[in-house]
Amino acid sequence: MKCTGCLKPIRDSAGISKCTSTACEKIFCSVCINAPILTAERKIWKCPECSVAQKNSLTPVRGGSENVTRRKKQDSVGSEMTQLTEQLRLLTSELCSVKTKLDDMTQSIS
């Protein structure tokens, strides 16, 4: 018997979960379903494909955005850009200094 999720052979029949949908009946190992299922739950368990296909009229609808508290995000991008700009200025300054020294050395050699 092979797991439908990972296609690996299932050796321990106690660790399997079989979809209870009559059209499906796929078998999954406990690793692929991310948790061991209790015996009572196995009688009504449906695989991910079948559980998505079910009618979801009892699923609660998300409330309006007026009930959501929004937190201010820190302006981390702005501060990172400021730091990068400063580092770029320092590097440019150091490169100018190196160029000046190289020019001086070149003139002293010739």
N, C-alpha and C positions, 0 to 999 in steps of 0.2 A: 504494500500500500504506500503511495507517495502523497506528500503534502502538495496541495494545489498552489500554495504560496511560494515555497522555496524549491519544490520539485525533488526534495530529498526523501529517501525512504523513511517511513515511520516504523520504528521497532516496538515502541511501547504503546499499546492500544489505550492505555489509561490517559495518555497525554494528547489524545486526538480530540478534535471538535468537528462534528459533522453538521453541515448546514441543514436546518429543519425545513427549508423551503422545498416543496414537493417537486418543483421543476429543476432544482439545483442539486442538492445533496453532495456538495463538494466537501472534501476532508482537509483539515488544516492541523498543523502541529501547534503546540502551545507557544513556541517561539514566534511563529508568524502572527498569532493573534495577540501577542504582547502580554498575555496574562493567563494564568490557569483559570479555567471556568469551573464553577461549582457544579455538582451533579444536577441540581435543580435548574440551573441556568442552561445547561446543555440541552434540555428538553425544548427550549424555545429559541436557542441561539441561531442567528442567521449570519452568513458570511458577509464581508463588506459589500460585495456587489448587490446581494439581495436586500441588505438593510438600507442601502441608498435607494433602491428601486421601490421601496414601500411608499404608500401614501403618507405624507407628513402633515396632515391637517391639524394634528394635535401639537405640533411643534410651536412653541411660543414665538411670537413675532417680536423683533427687536423694537424697543421703544424709540421715541423721537430723540433727536440730538439735543433738544432743549433740556433733557434730563441728564445729560452727560457732563461731568465736570472736566474741563480741559485745563491741563497744567501748562504753564509756560515752559517752553524748551529753552535750555541755556544756549546762548549763541556760540556754540563750540566751533562752528565753521568759521565764524568771523575772527575769533581769537586765534585759531590755527593759522588763518591767512595772515594775520598781523605778525605772528611769530615767524612764519615762512618769509614774509617780506623783509623783516629785520635781518634774518639769517642771510638772505640774498644780498642785502646791502653790505653786510660785513664781508661776505665772500668777494663781492665786487671790489670793495676797498682793498682787501688783501691781494687780489689779482693785479690791481693797479700798482700796488707797492712792489710786487714781484716783477712786473713789467718794467718799472722804473729802474730797479736794481739790475735787471738783465741789460737794459739799454746802456746803463752806466758801465757795466762790465764790458760790453761789446765795444764801447768807445775807448775804454782804457787799453784794450787789447790792440786795437788798430791804430 
